[in-house]
């Protein structure tokens, strides 16, 4: 089918999207919270990834509110996590 995929015999999964919006209070557990941008990237070590199908997650600290305006990256499945060390 043009607008979806057959996910099993007799079961059609139509193309669809989900959109989520959030306003977060980053001080909920105190001022020591950190926000990390997490991307899924290929495992860089060829010895650990001989078939080039293994991936790892790479955490990048969002260091300031000025850096906080971020874009979602379709190719890495980007998401964000909030941590309170």
Short mmCIF file of the C-alpha atoms (twelve columns), coordinates in Angstrom:
data_MODEL
# 
_entry.id   MODEL 
# 
loop_
_atom_site.group_PDB 
_atom_site.id 
_atom_site.type_symbol 
_atom_site.label_atom_id 
_atom_site.label_alt_id 
_atom_site.label_comp_id 
_atom_site.label_asym_id 
_atom_site.label_seq_id 
_atom_site.Cartn_x 
_atom_site.Cartn_y 
_atom_site.Cartn_z 
_atom_site.pdbx_PDB_model_num 
ATOM 1  C CA . UNK A 1  0.000  0.000   0.000  1 
ATOM 2  C CA . UNK A 2  1.191  3.486   -0.831 1 
ATOM 3  C CA . UNK A 3  0.291  5.164   2.481  1 
ATOM 4  C CA . UNK A 4  1.590  2.547   4.885  1 
ATOM 5  C CA . UNK A 5  3.087  -0.912  5.218  1 
ATOM 6  C CA . UNK A 6  1.849  -4.424  5.692  1 
ATOM 7  C CA . UNK A 7  3.284  -5.190  9.143  1 
ATOM 8  C CA . UNK A 8  2.042  -8.797  9.216  1 
ATOM 9  C CA . UNK A 9  -0.206 -10.920 7.021  1 
ATOM 10 C CA . UNK A 10 -3.537 -9.099  6.847  1 
ATOM 11 C CA . UNK A 11 -2.400 -6.242  9.121  1 
ATOM 12 C CA . UNK A 12 -1.907 -2.812  7.586  1 
ATOM 13 C CA . UNK A 13 -0.052 -0.040  9.437  1 
ATOM 14 C CA . UNK A 14 -0.908 3.347   7.913  1 
ATOM 15 C CA . UNK A 15 1.694  6.111   7.897  1 
ATOM 16 C CA . UNK A 16 1.070  8.494   10.778 1 
ATOM 17 C CA . UNK A 17 2.830  11.003  13.002 1 
ATOM 18 C CA . UNK A 18 2.798  11.933  16.661 1 
ATOM 19 C CA . UNK A 19 3.462  15.489  17.834 1 
ATOM 20 C CA . UNK A 20 4.189  16.333  21.448 1 
ATOM 21 C CA . UNK A 21 4.824  19.718  23.023 1 
ATOM 22 C CA . UNK A 22 6.092  20.310  26.519 1 
ATOM 23 C CA . UNK A 23 6.717  23.190  28.868 1 
ATOM 24 C CA . UNK A 24 9.036  21.937  31.564 1 
ATOM 25 C CA . UNK A 25 9.854  23.359  34.976 1 
ATOM 26 C CA . UNK A 26 13.535 22.461  35.128 1 
ATOM 27 C CA . UNK A 27 13.780 23.510  38.792 1 
ATOM 28 C CA . UNK A 28 11.295 20.924  40.037 1 
ATOM 29 C CA . UNK A 29 13.944 19.007  42.035 1 
ATOM 30 C CA . UNK A 30 16.230 21.976  42.615 1 
ATOM 31 C CA . UNK A 31 18.543 24.171  40.624 1 
ATOM 32 C CA . UNK A 32 21.078 21.408  39.951 1 
ATOM 33 C CA . UNK A 33 19.234 19.850  37.004 1 
ATOM 34 C CA . UNK A 34 20.949 19.267  33.680 1 
ATOM 35 C CA . UNK A 35 19.452 18.676  30.238 1 
ATOM 36 C CA . UNK A 36 21.127 16.307  27.798 1 
ATOM 37 C CA . UNK A 37 20.479 15.895  24.100 1 
ATOM 38 C CA . UNK A 38 20.722 12.202  23.211 1 
ATOM 39 C CA . UNK A 39 21.450 10.962  19.684 1 
ATOM 40 C CA . UNK A 40 21.708 7.387   18.423 1 
ATOM 41 C CA . UNK A 41 24.914 7.074   16.412 1 
ATOM 42 C CA . UNK A 42 26.747 4.154   14.778 1 
ATOM 43 C CA . UNK A 43 29.257 2.330   16.979 1 
ATOM 44 C CA . UNK A 44 32.550 3.911   15.803 1 
ATOM 45 C CA . UNK A 45 34.851 0.964   16.626 1 
ATOM 46 C CA . UNK A 46 34.978 -1.392  13.601 1 
ATOM 47 C CA . UNK A 47 36.092 -4.253  15.860 1 
ATOM 48 C CA . UNK A 48 32.864 -3.910  17.849 1 
ATOM 49 C CA . UNK A 49 30.716 -3.212  14.796 1 
ATOM 50 C CA . UNK A 50 31.941 -5.482  11.977 1 
ATOM 51 C CA . UNK A 51 28.543 -5.550  10.251 1 
ATOM 52 C CA . UNK A 52 28.029 -1.785  10.732 1 
ATOM 53 C CA . UNK A 53 24.600 -2.248  12.275 1 
ATOM 54 C CA . UNK A 54 25.380 -1.551  15.946 1 
ATOM 55 C CA . UNK A 55 24.627 1.803   17.502 1 
ATOM 56 C CA . UNK A 56 25.232 3.640   20.758 1 
ATOM 57 C CA . UNK A 57 23.727 6.731   22.342 1 
ATOM 58 C CA . UNK A 58 25.729 9.951   22.591 1 
ATOM 59 C CA . UNK A 59 24.773 12.396  25.365 1 
ATOM 60 C CA . UNK A 60 25.525 16.095  24.833 1 
ATOM 61 C CA . UNK A 61 25.003 18.530  27.706 1 
ATOM 62 C CA . UNK A 62 22.828 21.542  26.859 1 
ATOM 63 C CA . UNK A 63 24.970 23.971  28.836 1 
ATOM 64 C CA . UNK A 64 22.727 27.043  28.964 1 
ATOM 65 C CA . UNK A 65 19.216 28.276  28.311 1 
ATOM 66 C CA . UNK A 66 20.600 30.120  25.277 1 
ATOM 67 C CA . UNK A 67 21.578 26.719  23.836 1 
ATOM 68 C CA . UNK A 68 18.201 25.253  24.797 1 
ATOM 69 C CA . UNK A 69 16.423 25.987  21.506 1 
ATOM 70 C CA . UNK A 70 16.999 22.658  19.798 1 
ATOM 71 C CA . UNK A 71 15.789 20.828  16.707 1 
ATOM 72 C CA . UNK A 72 14.798 17.220  16.547 1 
ATOM 73 C CA . UNK A 73 17.121 15.206  14.306 1 
ATOM 74 C CA . UNK A 74 15.246 12.638  12.211 1 
ATOM 75 C CA . UNK A 75 18.376 10.674  11.362 1 
ATOM 76 C CA . UNK A 76 19.478 10.082  14.970 1 
ATOM 77 C CA . UNK A 77 16.151 9.665   16.775 1 
ATOM 78 C CA . UNK A 78 17.144 12.575  19.008 1 
ATOM 79 C CA . UNK A 79 15.541 12.950  22.408 1 
ATOM 80 C CA . UNK A 80 16.288 14.871  25.591 1 
ATOM 81 C CA . UNK A 81 16.705 13.749  29.161 1 
ATOM 82 C CA . UNK A 82 16.690 15.728  32.396 1 
ATOM 83 C CA . UNK A 83 19.098 14.599  35.112 1 
ATOM 84 C CA . UNK A 84 19.562 15.748  38.671 1 
ATOM 85 C CA . UNK A 85 22.966 14.521  39.845 1 
# 
